Amino acid sequence: MAWRALQSTHLNGGDYDPDTQTLMLQFVNGAVYRYTGVPQHKADTLFQSSSPGGYFHDHIRGQYTEVKIGEGSTRTGRRSTRKY
């Protein structure tokens, strides 16, 4: 998987593994979530969208199994730059 930055007010970036249909997304608060069973065309569209956050809310959120795997903001309140 290759981490990709996203131009979004909600998402910092993410990556996708087509072999396992796993989408990983890091939100601006630093929280990282894994979404499983996501078809490649949906991940591709998310990464190419002019509004990745909007696409996520309309086509990913609540439709696939999600697991939070990262904690979010650092204690100083700054966004996490950690790449999972």
PDB file of N, CA, C and O in Angstrom, chain B, residues numbered from 101:
ATOM      1  N   MET B 101       0.841  -1.176   0.000  1.00  0.00           N
ATOM      2  CA  MET B 101       0.000   0.000   0.000  1.00  0.00           C
ATOM      3  C   MET B 101       0.889   1.244   0.000  1.00  0.00           C
ATOM      4  O   MET B 101       1.939   1.272   0.643  1.00  0.00           O
ATOM      5  N   ALA B 102       0.459   2.252  -0.718  1.00  0.00           N
ATOM      6  CA  ALA B 102       1.210   3.500  -0.793  1.00  0.00           C
ATOM      7  C   ALA B 102       0.351   4.633  -0.231  1.00  0.00           C
ATOM      8  O   ALA B 102      -0.751   4.891  -0.714  1.00  0.00           O
ATOM      9  N   TRP B 103       0.872   5.302   0.794  1.00  0.00           N
ATOM     10  CA  TRP B 103       0.134   6.382   1.432  1.00  0.00           C
ATOM     11  C   TRP B 103      -0.049   7.537   0.456  1.00  0.00           C
ATOM     12  O   TRP B 103       0.894   7.941  -0.226  1.00  0.00           O
ATOM     13  N   ARG B 104      -1.269   8.066   0.394  1.00  0.00           N
ATOM     14  CA  ARG B 104      -1.574   9.195  -0.492  1.00  0.00           C
ATOM     15  C   ARG B 104      -2.187  10.326   0.320  1.00  0.00           C
ATOM     16  O   ARG B 104      -3.104  10.109   1.112  1.00  0.00           O
ATOM     17  N   ALA B 105      -1.680  11.524   0.119  1.00  0.00           N
ATOM     18  CA  ALA B 105      -2.241  12.701   0.769  1.00  0.00           C
ATOM     19  C   ALA B 105      -3.566  13.052   0.100  1.00  0.00           C
ATOM     20  O   ALA B 105      -3.751  12.829  -1.096  1.00  0.00           O
ATOM     21  N   LEU B 106      -4.484  13.605   0.889  1.00  0.00           N
ATOM     22  CA  LEU B 106      -5.776  14.032   0.364  1.00  0.00           C
ATOM     23  C   LEU B 106      -5.983  15.510   0.677  1.00  0.00           C
ATOM     24  O   LEU B 106      -5.654  15.976   1.768  1.00  0.00           O
ATOM     25  N   GLN B 107      -6.526  16.234  -0.282  1.00  0.00           N
ATOM     26  CA  GLN B 107      -6.881  17.634  -0.080  1.00  0.00           C
ATOM     27  C   GLN B 107      -8.311  17.673   0.429  1.00  0.00           C
ATOM     28  O   GLN B 107      -9.262  17.665  -0.353  1.00  0.00           O
ATOM     29  N   SER B 108      -8.453  17.716   1.754  1.00  0.00           N
ATOM     30  CA  SER B 108      -9.764  17.608   2.364  1.00  0.00           C
ATOM     31  C   SER B 108      -9.761  18.297   3.718  1.00  0.00           C
ATOM     32  O   SER B 108      -8.736  18.338   4.398  1.00  0.00           O
ATOM     33  N   THR B 109     -10.898  18.834   4.104  1.00  0.00           N
ATOM     34  CA  THR B 109     -11.011  19.407   5.443  1.00  0.00           C
ATOM     35  C   THR B 109     -11.247  18.323   6.487  1.00  0.00           C
ATOM     36  O   THR B 109     -11.168  18.601   7.684  1.00  0.00           O
ATOM     37  N   HIS B 110     -11.535  17.099   6.063  1.00  0.00           N
ATOM     38  CA  HIS B 110     -11.817  15.996   6.990  1.00  0.00           C
ATOM     39  C   HIS B 110     -10.751  14.908   6.983  1.00  0.00           C
ATOM     40  O   HIS B 110     -10.543  14.243   7.998  1.00  0.00           O
ATOM     41  N   LEU B 111     -10.078  14.718   5.858  1.00  0.00           N
ATOM     42  CA  LEU B 111      -9.139  13.600   5.700  1.00  0.00           C
ATOM     43  C   LEU B 111      -7.732  14.097   5.384  1.00  0.00           C
ATOM     44  O   LEU B 111      -7.550  14.957   4.522  1.00  0.00           O
ATOM     45  N   ASN B 112      -6.727  13.546   6.092  1.00  0.00           N
ATOM     46  CA  ASN B 112      -5.322  13.845   5.788  1.00  0.00           C
ATOM     47  C   ASN B 112      -4.827  13.007   4.626  1.00  0.00           C
ATOM     48  O   ASN B 112      -4.128  13.505   3.743  1.00  0.00           O
ATOM     49  N   GLY B 113      -5.195  11.724   4.627  1.00  0.00           N
ATOM     50  CA  GLY B 113      -4.706  10.833   3.585  1.00  0.00           C
ATOM     51  C   GLY B 113      -5.142   9.412   3.846  1.00  0.00           C
ATOM     52  O   GLY B 113      -5.894   9.127   4.777  1.00  0.00           O
ATOM     53  N   GLY B 114      -4.648   8.525   2.996  1.00  0.00           N
ATOM     54  CA  GLY B 114      -5.011   7.132   3.156  1.00  0.00           C
ATOM     55  C   GLY B 114      -4.269   6.244   2.195  1.00  0.00           C
ATOM     56  O   GLY B 114      -3.435   6.703   1.416  1.00  0.00           O
ATOM     57  N   ASP B 115      -4.576   4.980   2.256  1.00  0.00           N
ATOM     58  CA  ASP B 115      -4.041   4.025   1.297  1.00  0.00           C
ATOM     59  C   ASP B 115      -5.045   2.898   1.114  1.00  0.00           C
ATOM     60  O   ASP B 115      -5.993   2.758   1.887  1.00  0.00           O
ATOM     61  N   TYR B 116      -4.823   2.106   0.088  1.00  0.00           N
ATOM     62  CA  TYR B 116      -5.766   1.053  -0.278  1.00  0.00           C
ATOM     63  C   TYR B 116      -5.004  -0.162  -0.762  1.00  0.00           C
ATOM     64  O   TYR B 116      -4.051  -0.045  -1.533  1.00  0.00           O
ATOM     65  N   ASP B 117      -5.431  -1.343  -0.301  1.00  0.00           N
ATOM     66  CA  ASP B 117      -4.858  -2.609  -0.749  1.00  0.00           C
ATOM     67  C   ASP B 117      -5.927  -3.352  -1.541  1.00  0.00           C
ATOM     68  O   ASP B 117      -6.882  -3.863  -0.957  1.00  0.00           O
ATOM     69  N   PRO B 118      -5.778  -3.420  -2.878  1.00  0.00           N
ATOM     70  CA  PRO B 118      -6.796  -4.089  -3.689  1.00  0.00           C
ATOM     71  C   PRO B 118      -6.886  -5.593  -3.437  1.00  0.00           C
ATOM     72  O   PRO B 118      -7.945  -6.189  -3.635  1.00  0.00           O
ATOM     73  N   ASP B 119      -5.792  -6.208  -3.006  1.00  0.00           N
ATOM     74  CA  ASP B 119      -5.804  -7.650  -2.754  1.00  0.00           C
ATOM     75  C   ASP B 119      -6.731  -8.018  -1.597  1.00  0.00           C
ATOM     76  O   ASP B 119      -7.376  -9.066  -1.619  1.00  0.00           O
ATOM     77  N   THR B 120      -6.792  -7.148  -0.586  1.00  0.00           N
ATOM     78  CA  THR B 120      -7.637  -7.424   0.582  1.00  0.00           C
ATOM     79  C   THR B 120      -8.849  -6.494   0.653  1.00  0.00           C
ATOM     80  O   THR B 120      -9.656  -6.585   1.578  1.00  0.00           O
ATOM     81  N   GLN B 121      -8.967  -5.612  -0.317  1.00  0.00           N
ATOM     82  CA  GLN B 121     -10.037  -4.604  -0.363  1.00  0.00           C
ATOM     83  C   GLN B 121     -10.101  -3.825   0.957  1.00  0.00           C
ATOM     84  O   GLN B 121     -11.170  -3.616   1.530  1.00  0.00           O
ATOM     85  N   THR B 122      -8.916  -3.405   1.414  1.00  0.00           N
ATOM     86  CA  THR B 122      -8.787  -2.669   2.665  1.00  0.00           C
ATOM     87  C   THR B 122      -8.412  -1.223   2.391  1.00  0.00           C
ATOM     88  O   THR B 122      -7.415  -0.942   1.726  1.00  0.00           O
ATOM     89  N   LEU B 123      -9.224  -0.307   2.912  1.00  0.00           N
ATOM     90  CA  LEU B 123      -8.993   1.124   2.798  1.00  0.00           C
ATOM     91  C   LEU B 123      -8.620   1.646   4.175  1.00  0.00           C
ATOM     92  O   LEU B 123      -9.338   1.412   5.147  1.00  0.00           O
ATOM     93  N   MET B 124      -7.500   2.353   4.261  1.00  0.00           N
ATOM     94  CA  MET B 124      -7.067   2.970   5.510  1.00  0.00           C
ATOM     95  C   MET B 124      -7.147   4.470   5.317  1.00  0.00           C
ATOM     96  O   MET B 124      -6.671   4.998   4.311  1.00  0.00           O
ATOM     97  N   LEU B 125      -7.750   5.162   6.283  1.00  0.00           N
ATOM     98  CA  LEU B 125      -7.885   6.613   6.196  1.00  0.00           C
ATOM     99  C   LEU B 125      -7.448   7.262   7.495  1.00  0.00           C
ATOM    100  O   LEU B 125      -7.775   6.792   8.585  1.00  0.00           O
ATOM    101  N   GLN B 126      -6.696   8.360   7.360  1.00  0.00           N
ATOM    102  CA  GLN B 126      -6.332   9.164   8.519  1.00  0.00           C
ATOM    103  C   GLN B 126      -7.112  10.478   8.438  1.00  0.00           C
ATOM    104  O   GLN B 126      -7.068  11.180   7.428  1.00  0.00           O
ATOM    105  N   PHE B 127      -7.815  10.790   9.509  1.00  0.00           N
ATOM    106  CA  PHE B 127      -8.613  12.005   9.580  1.00  0.00           C
ATOM    107  C   PHE B 127      -7.754  13.157  10.094  1.00  0.00           C
ATOM    108  O   PHE B 127      -6.664  12.931  10.621  1.00  0.00           O
ATOM    109  N   VAL B 128      -8.231  14.376   9.945  1.00  0.00           N
ATOM    110  CA  VAL B 128      -7.445  15.541  10.336  1.00  0.00           C
ATOM    111  C   VAL B 128      -7.148  15.577  11.831  1.00  0.00           C
ATOM    112  O   VAL B 128      -6.182  16.220  12.242  1.00  0.00           O
ATOM    113  N   ASN B 129      -7.944  14.909  12.650  1.00  0.00           N
ATOM    114  CA  ASN B 129      -7.652  14.844  14.086  1.00  0.00           C
ATOM    115  C   ASN B 129      -6.604  13.788  14.402  1.00  0.00           C
ATOM    116  O   ASN B 129      -6.245  13.603  15.565  1.00  0.00           O
ATOM    117  N   GLY B 130      -6.105  13.088  13.374  1.00  0.00           N
ATOM    118  CA  GLY B 130      -5.075  12.073  13.551  1.00  0.00           C
ATOM    119  C   GLY B 130      -5.604  10.661  13.675  1.00  0.00           C
ATOM    120  O   GLY B 130      -4.833   9.709  13.558  1.00  0.00           O
ATOM    121  N   ALA B 131      -6.892  10.497  13.907  1.00  0.00           N
ATOM    122  CA  ALA B 131      -7.469   9.156  14.042  1.00  0.00           C
ATOM    123  C   ALA B 131      -7.340   8.396  12.729  1.00  0.00           C
ATOM    124  O   ALA B 131      -7.532   8.957  11.651  1.00  0.00           O
ATOM    125  N   VAL B 132      -7.015   7.119  12.835  1.00  0.00           N
ATOM    126  CA  VAL B 132      -6.864   6.266  11.659  1.00  0.00           C
ATOM    127  C   VAL B 132      -7.871   5.125  11.752  1.00  0.00           C
ATOM    128  O   VAL B 132      -7.998   4.462  12.781  1.00  0.00           O
ATOM    129  N   TYR B 133      -8.583   4.916  10.643  1.00  0.00           N
ATOM    130  CA  TYR B 133      -9.585   3.853  10.562  1.00  0.00           C
ATOM    131  C   TYR B 133      -9.279   2.941   9.382  1.00  0.00           C
ATOM    132  O   TYR B 133      -8.768   3.367   8.347  1.00  0.00           O
ATOM    133  N   ARG B 134      -9.613   1.666   9.581  1.00  0.00           N
ATOM    134  CA  ARG B 134      -9.492   0.661   8.516  1.00  0.00           C
ATOM    135  C   ARG B 134     -10.907   0.255   8.100  1.00  0.00           C
ATOM    136  O   ARG B 134     -11.752  -0.050   8.941  1.00  0.00           O
ATOM    137  N   TYR B 135     -11.146   0.258   6.792  1.00  0.00           N
ATOM    138  CA  TYR B 135     -12.436  -0.139   6.213  1.00  0.00           C
ATOM    139  C   TYR B 135     -12.194  -1.357   5.337  1.00  0.00           C
ATOM    140  O   TYR B 135     -11.339  -1.326   4.452  1.00  0.00           O
ATOM    141  N   THR B 136     -12.940  -2.426   5.576  1.00  0.00           N
ATOM    142  CA  THR B 136     -12.734  -3.656   4.820  1.00  0.00           C
ATOM    143  C   THR B 136     -13.907  -3.932   3.896  1.00  0.00           C
ATOM    144  O   THR B 136     -15.045  -3.551   4.173  1.00  0.00           O
ATOM    145  N   GLY B 137     -13.602  -4.608   2.781  1.00  0.00           N
ATOM    146  CA  GLY B 137     -14.614  -4.949   1.798  1.00  0.00           C
ATOM    147  C   GLY B 137     -14.920  -3.826   0.823  1.00  0.00           C
ATOM    148  O   GLY B 137     -15.936  -3.864   0.129  1.00  0.00           O
ATOM    149  N   VAL B 138     -14.046  -2.826   0.765  1.00  0.00           N
ATOM    150  CA  VAL B 138     -14.273  -1.672  -0.106  1.00  0.00           C
ATOM    151  C   VAL B 138     -13.802  -2.017  -1.520  1.00  0.00           C
ATOM    152  O   VAL B 138     -12.627  -2.331  -1.709  1.00  0.00           O
ATOM    153  N   PRO B 139     -14.683  -1.968  -2.510  1.00  0.00           N
ATOM    154  CA  PRO B 139     -14.274  -2.252  -3.889  1.00  0.00           C
ATOM    155  C   PRO B 139     -13.261  -1.217  -4.390  1.00  0.00           C
ATOM    156  O   PRO B 139     -13.287  -0.054  -3.989  1.00  0.00           O
ATOM    157  N   GLN B 140     -12.385  -1.664  -5.263  1.00  0.00           N
ATOM    158  CA  GLN B 140     -11.326  -0.785  -5.750  1.00  0.00           C
ATOM    159  C   GLN B 140     -11.873   0.467  -6.425  1.00  0.00           C
ATOM    160  O   GLN B 140     -11.287   1.541  -6.281  1.00  0.00           O
ATOM    161  N   HIS B 141     -12.984   0.360  -7.162  1.00  0.00           N
ATOM    162  CA  HIS B 141     -13.494   1.542  -7.854  1.00  0.00           C
ATOM    163  C   HIS B 141     -13.940   2.621  -6.858  1.00  0.00           C
ATOM    164  O   HIS B 141     -13.863   3.811  -7.163  1.00  0.00           O
ATOM    165  N   LYS B 142     -14.400   2.217  -5.687  1.00  0.00           N
ATOM    166  CA  LYS B 142     -14.782   3.215  -4.682  1.00  0.00           C
ATOM    167  C   LYS B 142     -13.549   3.880  -4.077  1.00  0.00           C
ATOM    168  O   LYS B 142     -13.546   5.091  -3.853  1.00  0.00           O
ATOM    169  N   ALA B 143     -12.510   3.104  -3.813  1.00  0.00           N
ATOM    170  CA  ALA B 143     -11.274   3.692  -3.293  1.00  0.00           C
ATOM    171  C   ALA B 143     -10.647   4.622  -4.326  1.00  0.00           C
ATOM    172  O   ALA B 143     -10.215   5.724  -3.988  1.00  0.00           O
ATOM    173  N   ASP B 144     -10.596   4.188  -5.576  1.00  0.00           N
ATOM    174  CA  ASP B 144     -10.033   5.032  -6.643  1.00  0.00           C
ATOM    175  C   ASP B 144     -10.796   6.342  -6.758  1.00  0.00           C
ATOM    176  O   ASP B 144     -10.195   7.408  -6.897  1.00  0.00           O
ATOM    177  N   THR B 145     -12.114   6.261  -6.701  1.00  0.00           N
ATOM    178  CA  THR B 145     -12.940   7.464  -6.812  1.00  0.00           C
ATOM    179  C   THR B 145     -12.703   8.391  -5.624  1.00  0.00           C
ATOM    180  O   THR B 145     -12.643   9.609  -5.795  1.00  0.00           O
ATOM    181  N   LEU B 146     -12.568   7.833  -4.426  1.00  0.00           N
ATOM    182  CA  LEU B 146     -12.276   8.640  -3.238  1.00  0.00           C
ATOM    183  C   LEU B 146     -10.982   9.423  -3.437  1.00  0.00           C
ATOM    184  O   LEU B 146     -10.941  10.630  -3.198  1.00  0.00           O
ATOM    185  N   PHE B 147      -9.920   8.733  -3.875  1.00  0.00           N
ATOM    186  CA  PHE B 147      -8.618   9.384  -4.023  1.00  0.00           C
ATOM    187  C   PHE B 147      -8.589  10.394  -5.167  1.00  0.00           C
ATOM    188  O   PHE B 147      -7.756  11.301  -5.165  1.00  0.00           O
ATOM    189  N   GLN B 148      -9.476  10.252  -6.135  1.00  0.00           N
ATOM    190  CA  GLN B 148      -9.520  11.165  -7.276  1.00  0.00           C
ATOM    191  C   GLN B 148     -10.564  12.270  -7.118  1.00  0.00           C
ATOM    192  O   GLN B 148     -10.627  13.185  -7.939  1.00  0.00           O
ATOM    193  N   SER B 149     -11.364  12.193  -6.092  1.00  0.00           N
ATOM    194  CA  SER B 149     -12.474  13.119  -5.913  1.00  0.00           C
ATOM    195  C   SER B 149     -11.993  14.535  -5.593  1.00  0.00           C
ATOM    196  O   SER B 149     -10.972  14.717  -4.929  1.00  0.00           O
ATOM    197  N   SER B 150     -12.733  15.528  -6.069  1.00  0.00           N
ATOM    198  CA  SER B 150     -12.438  16.913  -5.701  1.00  0.00           C
ATOM    199  C   SER B 150     -12.897  17.191  -4.268  1.00  0.00           C
ATOM    200  O   SER B 150     -12.515  18.200  -3.675  1.00  0.00           O
ATOM    201  N   SER B 151     -13.715  16.294  -3.716  1.00  0.00           N
ATOM    202  CA  SER B 151     -14.176  16.396  -2.334  1.00  0.00           C
ATOM    203  C   SER B 151     -14.101  15.014  -1.679  1.00  0.00           C
ATOM    204  O   SER B 151     -15.122  14.343  -1.521  1.00  0.00           O
ATOM    205  N   PRO B 152     -12.876  14.586  -1.294  1.00  0.00           N
ATOM    206  CA  PRO B 152     -12.738  13.250  -0.713  1.00  0.00           C
ATOM    207  C   PRO B 152     -13.568  13.047   0.551  1.00  0.00           C
ATOM    208  O   PRO B 152     -14.113  11.964   0.765  1.00  0.00           O
ATOM    209  N   GLY B 153     -13.670  14.074   1.389  1.00  0.00           N
ATOM    210  CA  GLY B 153     -14.466  13.957   2.613  1.00  0.00           C
ATOM    211  C   GLY B 153     -15.938  13.747   2.302  1.00  0.00           C
ATOM    212  O   GLY B 153     -16.606  12.936   2.943  1.00  0.00           O
ATOM    213  N   GLY B 154     -16.439  14.476   1.321  1.00  0.00           N
ATOM    214  CA  GLY B 154     -17.835  14.322   0.909  1.00  0.00           C
ATOM    215  C   GLY B 154     -18.087  12.953   0.317  1.00  0.00           C
ATOM    216  O   GLY B 154     -19.103  12.322   0.607  1.00  0.00           O
ATOM    217  N   TYR B 155     -17.151  12.484  -0.527  1.00  0.00           N
ATOM    218  CA  TYR B 155     -17.298  11.155  -1.116  1.00  0.00           C
ATOM    219  C   TYR B 155     -17.285  10.091  -0.017  1.00  0.00           C
ATOM    220  O   TYR B 155     -18.084   9.155  -0.040  1.00  0.00           O
ATOM    221  N   PHE B 156     -16.374  10.244   0.941  1.00  0.00           N
ATOM    222  CA  PHE B 156     -16.302   9.306   2.058  1.00  0.00           C
ATOM    223  C   PHE B 156     -17.649   9.236   2.789  1.00  0.00           C
ATOM    224  O   PHE B 156     -18.166   8.147   3.037  1.00  0.00           O
ATOM    225  N   HIS B 157     -18.208  10.385   3.130  1.00  0.00           N
ATOM    226  CA  HIS B 157     -19.468  10.409   3.874  1.00  0.00           C
ATOM    227  C   HIS B 157     -20.629   9.826   3.062  1.00  0.00           C
ATOM    228  O   HIS B 157     -21.523   9.197   3.628  1.00  0.00           O
ATOM    229  N   ASP B 158     -20.621  10.026   1.762  1.00  0.00           N
ATOM    230  CA  ASP B 158     -21.722   9.544   0.921  1.00  0.00           C
ATOM    231  C   ASP B 158     -21.595   8.085   0.491  1.00  0.00           C
ATOM    232  O   ASP B 158     -22.605   7.421   0.257  1.00  0.00           O
ATOM    233  N   HIS B 159     -20.347   7.571   0.383  1.00  0.00           N
ATOM    234  CA  HIS B 159     -20.161   6.262  -0.254  1.00  0.00           C
ATOM    235  C   HIS B 159     -19.371   5.225   0.554  1.00  0.00           C
ATOM    236  O   HIS B 159     -19.341   4.053   0.180  1.00  0.00           O
ATOM    237  N   ILE B 160     -18.730   5.639   1.659  1.00  0.00           N
ATOM    238  CA  ILE B 160     -17.913   4.701   2.431  1.00  0.00           C
ATOM    239  C   ILE B 160     -18.437   4.566   3.860  1.00  0.00           C
ATOM    240  O   ILE B 160     -18.707   3.460   4.328  1.00  0.00           O
ATOM    241  N   ARG B 161     -18.577   5.687   4.538  1.00  0.00           N
ATOM    242  CA  ARG B 161     -18.970   5.691   5.948  1.00  0.00           C
ATOM    243  C   ARG B 161     -20.298   4.949   6.151  1.00  0.00           C
ATOM    244  O   ARG B 161     -21.289   5.212   5.471  1.00  0.00           O
ATOM    245  N   GLY B 162     -20.283   4.020   7.104  1.00  0.00           N
ATOM    246  CA  GLY B 162     -21.488   3.281   7.452  1.00  0.00           C
ATOM    247  C   GLY B 162     -21.844   2.150   6.500  1.00  0.00           C
ATOM    248  O   GLY B 162     -22.803   1.418   6.744  1.00  0.00           O
ATOM    249  N   GLN B 163     -21.086   1.993   5.417  1.00  0.00           N
ATOM    250  CA  GLN B 163     -21.398   0.946   4.441  1.00  0.00           C
ATOM    251  C   GLN B 163     -20.424  -0.227   4.480  1.00  0.00           C
ATOM    252  O   GLN B 163     -20.677  -1.274   3.884  1.00  0.00           O
ATOM    253  N   TYR B 164     -19.300  -0.043   5.193  1.00  0.00           N
ATOM    254  CA  TYR B 164     -18.273  -1.086   5.278  1.00  0.00           C
ATOM    255  C   TYR B 164     -17.838  -1.236   6.733  1.00  0.00           C
ATOM    256  O   TYR B 164     -17.991  -0.317   7.539  1.00  0.00           O
ATOM    257  N   THR B 165     -17.298  -2.402   7.053  1.00  0.00           N
ATOM    258  CA  THR B 165     -16.800  -2.647   8.399  1.00  0.00           C
ATOM    259  C   THR B 165     -15.663  -1.689   8.683  1.00  0.00           C
ATOM    260  O   THR B 165     -14.718  -1.594   7.900  1.00  0.00           O
ATOM    261  N   GLU B 166     -15.746  -0.976   9.800  1.00  0.00           N
ATOM    262  CA  GLU B 166     -14.688  -0.031  10.161  1.00  0.00           C
ATOM    263  C   GLU B 166     -14.126  -0.374  11.525  1.00  0.00           C
ATOM    264  O   GLU B 166     -14.851  -0.774  12.436  1.00  0.00           O
ATOM    265  N   VAL B 167     -12.808  -0.208  11.648  1.00  0.00           N
ATOM    266  CA  VAL B 167     -12.104  -0.441  12.903  1.00  0.00           C
ATOM    267  C   VAL B 167     -11.160   0.731  13.113  1.00  0.00           C
ATOM    268  O   VAL B 167     -10.366   1.064  12.233  1.00  0.00           O
ATOM    269  N   LYS B 168     -11.250   1.356  14.282  1.00  0.00           N
ATOM    270  CA  LYS B 168     -10.320   2.429  14.616  1.00  0.00           C
ATOM    271  C   LYS B 168      -9.000   1.796  15.024  1.00  0.00           C
ATOM    272  O   LYS B 168      -8.958   0.963  15.929  1.00  0.00           O
ATOM    273  N   ILE B 169      -7.921   2.193  14.354  1.00  0.00           N
ATOM    274  CA  ILE B 169      -6.626   1.597  14.659  1.00  0.00           C
ATOM    275  C   ILE B 169      -5.607   2.617  15.146  1.00  0.00           C
ATOM    276  O   ILE B 169      -4.497   2.242  15.526  1.00  0.00           O
ATOM    277  N   GLY B 170      -5.958   3.888  15.143  1.00  0.00           N
ATOM    278  CA  GLY B 170      -5.068   4.948  15.627  1.00  0.00           C
ATOM    279  C   GLY B 170      -5.834   5.866  16.554  1.00  0.00           C
ATOM    280  O   GLY B 170      -7.049   6.020  16.426  1.00  0.00           O
ATOM    281  N   GLU B 171      -5.129   6.470  17.481  1.00  0.00           N
ATOM    282  CA  GLU B 171      -5.762   7.214  18.556  1.00  0.00           C
ATOM    283  C   GLU B 171      -6.186   8.634  18.235  1.00  0.00           C
ATOM    284  O   GLU B 171      -7.092   9.146  18.891  1.00  0.00           O
ATOM    285  N   GLY B 172      -5.597   9.279  17.288  1.00  0.00           N
ATOM    286  CA  GLY B 172      -6.021  10.646  17.009  1.00  0.00           C
ATOM    287  C   GLY B 172      -4.974  11.664  17.365  1.00  0.00           C
ATOM    288  O   GLY B 172      -3.776  11.406  17.241  1.00  0.00           O
ATOM    289  N   SER B 173      -5.418  12.820  17.808  1.00  0.00           N
ATOM    290  CA  SER B 173      -4.540  13.962  18.066  1.00  0.00           C
ATOM    291  C   SER B 173      -3.489  13.641  19.114  1.00  0.00           C
ATOM    292  O   SER B 173      -3.686  12.800  19.992  1.00  0.00           O
ATOM    293  N   THR B 174      -2.378  14.331  18.995  1.00  0.00           N
ATOM    294  CA  THR B 174      -1.326  14.214  19.991  1.00  0.00           C
ATOM    295  C   THR B 174      -1.750  14.978  21.231  1.00  0.00           C
ATOM    296  O   THR B 174      -2.731  15.720  21.188  1.00  0.00           O
ATOM    297  N   ARG B 175      -1.043  14.817  22.324  1.00  0.00           N
ATOM    298  CA  ARG B 175      -1.393  15.503  23.570  1.00  0.00           C
ATOM    299  C   ARG B 175      -1.303  17.010  23.430  1.00  0.00           C
ATOM    300  O   ARG B 175      -1.977  17.730  24.167  1.00  0.00           O
ATOM    301  N   THR B 176      -0.496  17.510  22.510  1.00  0.00           N
ATOM    302  CA  THR B 176      -0.365  18.950  22.318  1.00  0.00           C
ATOM    303  C   THR B 176      -1.506  19.496  21.479  1.00  0.00           C
ATOM    304  O   THR B 176      -1.633  20.709  21.312  1.00  0.00           O
ATOM    305  N   GLY B 177      -2.342  18.599  20.945  1.00  0.00           N
ATOM    306  CA  GLY B 177      -3.452  19.034  20.116  1.00  0.00           C
ATOM    307  C   GLY B 177      -3.102  19.170  18.654  1.00  0.00           C
ATOM    308  O   GLY B 177      -3.974  19.452  17.833  1.00  0.00           O
ATOM    309  N   ARG B 178      -1.831  18.973  18.311  1.00  0.00           N
ATOM    310  CA  ARG B 178      -1.426  19.034  16.909  1.00  0.00           C
ATOM    311  C   ARG B 178      -1.824  17.756  16.218  1.00  0.00           C
ATOM    312  O   ARG B 178      -1.952  16.705  16.846  1.00  0.00           O
ATOM    313  N   ARG B 179      -2.021  17.856  14.907  1.00  0.00           N
ATOM    314  CA  ARG B 179      -2.383  16.664  14.132  1.00  0.00           C
ATOM    315  C   ARG B 179      -1.236  15.682  14.112  1.00  0.00           C
ATOM    316  O   ARG B 179      -0.064  16.057  14.077  1.00  0.00           O
ATOM    317  N   SER B 180      -1.599  14.437  14.134  1.00  0.00           N
ATOM    318  CA  SER B 180      -0.617  13.370  14.024  1.00  0.00           C
ATOM    319  C   SER B 180      -0.082  13.324  12.599  1.00  0.00           C
ATOM    320  O   SER B 180      -0.832  13.473  11.635  1.00  0.00           O
ATOM    321  N   THR B 181       1.230  13.114  12.479  1.00  0.00           N
ATOM    322  CA  THR B 181       1.823  12.947  11.154  1.00  0.00           C
ATOM    323  C   THR B 181       2.221  11.500  10.935  1.00  0.00           C
ATOM    324  O   THR B 181       2.864  11.177   9.936  1.00  0.00           O
ATOM    325  N   ARG B 182       1.847  10.628  11.854  1.00  0.00           N
ATOM    326  CA  ARG B 182       2.195   9.220  11.775  1.00  0.00           C
ATOM    327  C   ARG B 182       1.449   8.573  10.624  1.00  0.00           C
ATOM    328  O   ARG B 182       0.249   8.790  10.454  1.00  0.00           O
ATOM    329  N   LYS B 183       2.151   7.783   9.839  1.00  0.00           N
ATOM    330  CA  LYS B 183       1.562   7.076   8.722  1.00  0.00           C
ATOM    331  C   LYS B 183       1.454   5.599   9.080  1.00  0.00           C
ATOM    332  O   LYS B 183       2.453   4.959   9.405  1.00  0.00           O
ATOM    333  N   TYR B 184       0.258   5.070   9.021  1.00  0.00           N
ATOM    334  CA  TYR B 184      -0.003   3.682   9.406  1.00  0.00           C
ATOM    335  C   TYR B 184       0.007   2.795   8.196  1.00  0.00           C
ATOM    336  O   TYR B 184      -0.194   1.586   8.315  1.00  0.00           O
TER     337      TYR B 184
END
